[in-house]
Amino acid sequence: MKRNGVSILSLLAISLIIGAFCVSCSKTNKPTATVKAFYEAIEKGDTAALGKVTTQETAVLMSAFISMAQASLASNPIKSYTEQIADDGNTAVVTVTFQDESTSDIDVVKIDGKWLVSTNKN
């Protein structure tokens, strides 16, 4: 069936594609997903990827210590993540639990709608 030159099947297909895109975006723009990407960048030694998931100040600081962080992760891998988003919805803390049961609280801030790891809460 066509309506104004566009088939209903085409409209349905476009809707499904847009819906899938929106769902995938919402899953990656979460504090925990940001922290996971942060640690993946550290593991790979990828400072460019690190810069995409951190504030500018944090990227500069982490670039100086990336080798040390890589060694630490290699000897004590991540076991789990727990996130706590503040009531204002603009800050969060992601608690990372490592294989040896030690934990690290990672501050994450929302800047221009994107979650970024930050060494100082804004």
Residue frames as qw, qx, qy, qz and C-alpha x, y, z in Angstrom:
[[0.000, 0.889, 0.457, 0.000, 0.00, 0.00, 0.00],
 [0.442, 0.154, 0.005, 0.883, 1.39, 3.43, -0.92],
 [0.121, -0.897, -0.392, 0.167, 0.55, 6.77, 0.54],
 [0.067, 0.969, -0.154, -0.179, 2.00, 9.90, -1.08],
 [0.604, 0.657, -0.448, 0.050, 4.61, 7.80, -2.89],
 [0.002, -0.483, 0.799, -0.358, 5.97, 6.09, 0.24],
 [0.684, -0.185, -0.671, -0.216, 4.98, 2.57, 1.14],
 [0.674, -0.651, 0.091, -0.337, 3.88, 1.72, 4.64],
 [0.954, -0.099, -0.071, 0.273, 6.55, -0.98, 4.67],
 [0.512, 0.482, -0.166, 0.692, 9.23, 1.66, 3.99],
 [0.289, -0.712, 0.140, -0.624, 7.93, 3.81, 6.83],
 [0.892, -0.439, 0.006, -0.108, 7.96, 0.82, 9.17],
 [0.860, 0.140, -0.127, 0.474, 11.54, -0.04, 8.19],
 [0.225, 0.612, -0.177, 0.737, 12.68, 3.56, 8.77],
 [0.568, -0.667, 0.076, -0.475, 10.94, 3.63, 12.15],
 [0.957, -0.262, -0.055, 0.114, 12.66, 0.41, 13.23],
 [0.683, 0.330, -0.158, 0.632, 16.08, 1.71, 12.18],
 [0.058, -0.669, 0.160, -0.723, 15.59, 5.00, 14.03],
 [0.768, -0.557, 0.011, -0.317, 14.30, 3.17, 17.08],
 [0.936, -0.075, -0.121, 0.323, 17.29, 0.82, 17.14],
 [0.447, 0.492, -0.178, 0.726, 19.65, 3.79, 16.80],
 [0.334, -0.690, 0.116, -0.631, 18.00, 5.63, 19.70],
 [0.901, -0.425, -0.029, -0.086, 18.14, 2.56, 21.94],
 [0.844, 0.108, -0.146, 0.505, 21.82, 1.98, 21.18],
 [0.190, 0.615, -0.165, 0.747, 22.62, 5.64, 21.88],
 [0.558, -0.668, 0.073, -0.486, 20.82, 5.60, 25.21],
 [0.950, -0.271, -0.088, 0.126, 22.73, 2.49, 26.32],
 [0.716, 0.222, -0.137, 0.648, 26.13, 3.98, 25.54],
 [0.034, 0.588, -0.128, 0.798, 25.42, 7.33, 27.13],
 [0.745, -0.616, -0.216, -0.139, 25.28, 6.01, 30.69],
 [0.270, -0.835, 0.460, -0.137, 27.81, 6.54, 33.48],
 [0.797, -0.269, 0.537, 0.062, 28.75, 2.86, 33.66],
 [0.796, 0.512, 0.236, 0.220, 29.23, 2.60, 29.88],
 [0.205, 0.925, -0.231, 0.220, 31.49, 5.66, 30.05],
 [0.484, -0.678, 0.548, -0.083, 33.59, 4.14, 32.83],
 [0.886, 0.069, 0.443, 0.122, 33.84, 0.84, 30.93],
 [0.627, 0.731, 0.054, 0.264, 35.06, 2.73, 27.84],
 [0.145, -0.905, 0.366, -0.165, 37.51, 4.61, 30.09],
 [0.674, -0.448, 0.587, 0.021, 39.06, 1.38, 31.37],
 [0.848, 0.370, 0.340, 0.169, 39.07, -0.18, 27.87],
 [0.383, 0.886, -0.140, 0.219, 41.03, 2.84, 26.61],
 [0.369, -0.765, 0.520, -0.097, 43.49, 2.46, 29.48],
 [0.851, -0.109, 0.510, 0.065, 43.94, -1.26, 28.76],
 [0.750, 0.542, 0.258, 0.277, 44.70, -0.49, 25.11],
 [0.470, -0.373, 0.092, 0.794, 46.84, 2.54, 25.88],
 [0.249, 0.563, 0.542, 0.572, 44.55, 4.53, 23.59],
 [0.172, -0.345, -0.288, 0.877, 44.86, 8.18, 24.64],
 [0.204, -0.092, -0.409, -0.884, 42.59, 9.33, 21.79],
 [0.497, -0.424, -0.707, -0.271, 39.76, 7.08, 23.06],
 [0.415, -0.390, -0.559, 0.603, 40.52, 8.20, 26.61],
 [0.050, -0.116, -0.002, 0.992, 40.01, 11.80, 25.54],
 [0.346, -0.267, -0.568, -0.698, 36.53, 10.97, 24.22],
 [0.616, -0.503, -0.594, -0.125, 35.24, 9.71, 27.59],
 [0.529, -0.442, -0.368, 0.624, 36.97, 12.10, 30.00],
 [0.016, 0.982, 0.096, -0.160, 37.02, 15.79, 30.72],
 [0.540, 0.749, -0.257, 0.285, 39.99, 17.60, 29.20],
 [0.244, -0.742, 0.529, -0.331, 41.74, 17.91, 32.57],
 [0.850, -0.219, 0.454, -0.152, 41.27, 14.20, 33.28],
 [0.872, 0.475, 0.017, 0.115, 42.61, 13.22, 29.85],
 [0.281, 0.795, -0.427, 0.327, 45.80, 15.20, 30.45],
 [0.490, -0.571, 0.571, -0.328, 46.28, 13.69, 33.90],
 [0.922, 0.001, 0.368, -0.124, 45.55, 10.11, 32.75],
 [0.728, 0.647, -0.203, 0.102, 47.88, 10.39, 29.77],
 [0.034, 0.742, -0.594, 0.309, 50.74, 10.86, 32.20],
 [0.451, -0.340, 0.750, -0.345, 49.84, 7.73, 34.17],
 [0.837, 0.224, -0.167, -0.470, 48.41, 5.43, 31.52],
 [0.570, 0.352, -0.738, 0.082, 51.29, 2.91, 31.65],
 [0.074, -0.193, 0.782, -0.588, 50.97, 2.56, 35.41],
 [0.661, 0.097, 0.282, -0.689, 47.19, 2.15, 35.12],
 [0.764, 0.314, -0.474, -0.305, 47.63, -0.51, 32.40],
 [0.350, 0.284, -0.844, 0.292, 49.94, -2.53, 34.66],
 [0.322, -0.073, 0.629, -0.703, 47.49, -2.26, 37.55],
 [0.768, 0.201, 0.022, -0.608, 44.58, -3.48, 35.42],
 [0.650, 0.350, -0.662, -0.128, 46.62, -6.35, 34.02],
 [0.245, 0.174, -0.862, 0.408, 47.38, -7.66, 37.49],
 [0.136, 0.300, 0.738, -0.589, 43.96, -6.94, 38.98],
 [0.060, -0.278, -0.654, -0.701, 41.13, -7.05, 36.37],
 [0.411, -0.104, 0.148, -0.893, 37.71, -5.48, 36.85],
 [0.060, 0.185, 0.971, -0.141, 35.02, -7.72, 38.31],
 [0.024, 0.698, 0.710, 0.089, 31.95, -5.45, 38.36],
 [0.066, 0.241, 0.034, 0.968, 30.51, -1.94, 38.17],
 [0.132, -0.668, -0.700, 0.217, 27.86, -0.24, 40.31],
 [0.163, 0.363, 0.156, 0.904, 26.47, 3.17, 39.45],
 [0.151, -0.676, -0.580, 0.428, 24.78, 5.81, 41.58],
 [0.196, 0.512, 0.303, 0.780, 23.39, 8.83, 39.74],
 [0.074, -0.182, -0.428, 0.882, 22.83, 11.98, 41.82],
 [0.232, 0.643, 0.651, -0.329, 19.33, 13.40, 42.16],
 [0.179, 0.730, -0.095, -0.653, 20.21, 16.31, 39.86],
 [0.848, 0.431, 0.307, 0.017, 21.04, 13.81, 37.08],
 [0.404, 0.879, -0.239, 0.083, 24.29, 15.62, 36.24],
 [0.010, 0.625, -0.755, 0.200, 26.80, 13.72, 38.36],
 [0.959, -0.122, -0.165, -0.195, 27.32, 10.08, 39.19],
 [0.255, -0.616, 0.742, -0.071, 29.71, 7.79, 40.96],
 [0.902, 0.182, -0.346, -0.182, 30.56, 4.45, 39.42],
 [0.553, -0.588, 0.580, -0.106, 32.10, 2.04, 41.89],
 [0.702, 0.436, -0.552, -0.113, 34.47, -0.36, 40.20],
 [0.785, -0.447, 0.411, -0.124, 35.15, -3.63, 42.01],
 [0.350, 0.616, -0.693, -0.134, 38.34, -5.43, 41.06],
 [0.794, 0.042, -0.601, -0.080, 39.13, -9.12, 41.16],
 [0.422, 0.068, -0.695, 0.578, 40.85, -8.78, 44.56],
 [0.283, -0.714, -0.639, 0.050, 37.62, -7.15, 45.90],
 [0.242, -0.360, -0.115, 0.893, 39.22, -3.71, 46.19],
 [0.269, 0.792, 0.544, 0.065, 37.07, -0.85, 44.89],
 [0.271, -0.115, 0.121, 0.948, 37.53, 2.51, 43.24],
 [0.228, 0.769, 0.507, -0.314, 34.91, 5.26, 43.00],
 [0.352, 0.128, 0.429, 0.822, 35.00, 7.01, 39.62],
 [0.174, 0.614, 0.311, -0.704, 33.34, 10.42, 39.38],
 [0.287, 0.331, 0.683, 0.585, 31.36, 10.99, 36.21],
 [0.132, 0.521, 0.234, -0.810, 29.79, 14.28, 35.13],
 [0.470, 0.610, 0.607, 0.195, 27.26, 15.07, 32.42],
 [0.105, -0.545, 0.167, 0.815, 28.53, 17.82, 30.13],
 [0.391, 0.354, -0.383, -0.759, 26.42, 18.86, 27.15],
 [0.875, 0.076, -0.005, -0.478, 24.36, 15.68, 27.57],
 [0.796, 0.314, -0.509, 0.095, 27.38, 13.35, 27.55],
 [0.788, -0.609, 0.083, 0.026, 28.78, 11.45, 30.54],
 [0.532, 0.649, -0.426, 0.340, 32.53, 12.01, 31.09],
 [0.782, -0.354, -0.330, 0.393, 34.95, 10.69, 33.68],
 [0.049, 0.871, -0.113, 0.476, 36.22, 13.57, 35.79],
 [0.580, 0.022, -0.568, 0.584, 38.95, 13.89, 38.38],
 [0.017, -0.144, -0.435, 0.889, 37.03, 16.74, 39.95],
 [0.123, 0.637, 0.761, -0.022, 33.28, 17.01, 40.29],
 [0.105, 0.269, 0.217, 0.932, 31.94, 20.06, 38.50]]
